């Protein structure tokens, strides 16, 4: 593996004093300092958001869509500016900043602008019993949505959730990760410049305490994206306040490789799926389960392709791996590799920090892995791909599902029916056949997890409806009688009529039997 374009300063990811410093993980350059907002600032932001939501919520979906195109157009027009800051604040390569962050948001706005009116239209309900009345479902805004987001996709994750909430007519307050706060402020600057109501979308910077203050500030929903540990705390806090929440948490995606898999495509998918964004993706390939027949050939090709990856300063386009965003991830990778090796795994390539300045870690392939190793059980969230040989698909499915996490899964086979059959057996929110990572980018479909990977969905119709208050409206179809039969006054007659009606409608036997029973 080549190492290119080294930067020349030690990286610091420091959170000290009242402010929070954001640094470039590739160079150590301090990019800026932001406030660690306290409860009062957060409360004021939520109050301003609520005031702005009133008029925004009264607009039609079509009018909100028209205005949100202003935001999309501004994002696309200022893409290079966003890419530049994303690359410096996260360490990810430019092409990933462009396609994993900007593209997703621009596409989601376009998708919802086209479909939100239909998804949010009143849903008429044909009543099967109370024929003299009619019902429909009305989709109302929730009010103010709080978004708490992570550092690995600090633009696409909070903004996807923000625009979804805005399409429904909500206001949004975002608390970005303290590791990457600047990109959220850049998004806010672009949003304001696009001419949308400034108080409708606000950013409050800070650490977990600011996030806790947002939950406490009277919002109507929380959308949390982060670790399982963080999610437990946030869900508990929301539970205490009975605030609905969506939990987008960690993953441990298994890639099951069948004996008929297209080996070249599979190897390339595993390398990209395991090392894109330095593996700091919630749906990264975190485990490879290869059946005996293909295991050795697959390992050789994966190792060969990994050895060709170029690593260095991500501001250059000719690198595949930039810097690790957060020091903790390197320590996590080192710990998991050491545990795996102590239990018999082999480091086929990589395995250690890249000497010199900057947060760089060699893309690592481990073989001879077993389920006794922590690397096969815990989320790695770093540039490590552990490969395990399995006897057959049945065992592969069992191992894949033997995890507390269920965000994503992958199946590699040439047989479409086998792919579907296996995919439907993997307990995860999204399963892809012969592809990786892009389930979050399919904005037409819901994205989210099961088990400890969380609950609730973003994207697709489900993501939009999750930002609504769903209201059943039931009304009379023709001039109402002076009273319903079930109203006061009660009488023995009304009781007997009701009893006969129940026996006729739901009693045993055919219609004739039931008519006879009530006439008797
Ligand atoms: O999470 P953290 P990180 C997951 C990924 C990994 C994690 C990495 O799998 O596990 O995110 O992101 C705030 N009350 N996903 O390290 O530490 C904190 O300030 C309120 C899954 O950032 O949990 C930050 O803004 N807020 C995802 C945010 O929570 C609190 C896709 C996340 O921090 C808080 C991407 C508290 N008590 C990454 N404690 C998916 N499933 O889609 C922390 N925070």
Boltz pocket constraint, residues with backbone or C-beta under 6 A from the ligand:
constraints:
  - pocket:
      binder: B
      contacts: [[A, 148], [A, 149], [A, 150], [A, 151], [A, 152], [A, 153], [A, 175], [A, 176], [A, 177], [A, 178], [A, 206], [A, 207], [A, 208], [A, 209], [A, 210], [A, 211], [A, 212], [A, 225], [A, 226], [A, 227], [A, 228], [A, 229], [A, 230], [A, 231], [A, 233], [A, 234], [A, 247], [A, 248], [A, 249], [A, 250], [A, 251], [A, 280], [A, 281], [A, 282], [A, 379], [A, 381], [A, 407], [A, 449], [A, 453]]
      max_distance: 6.0
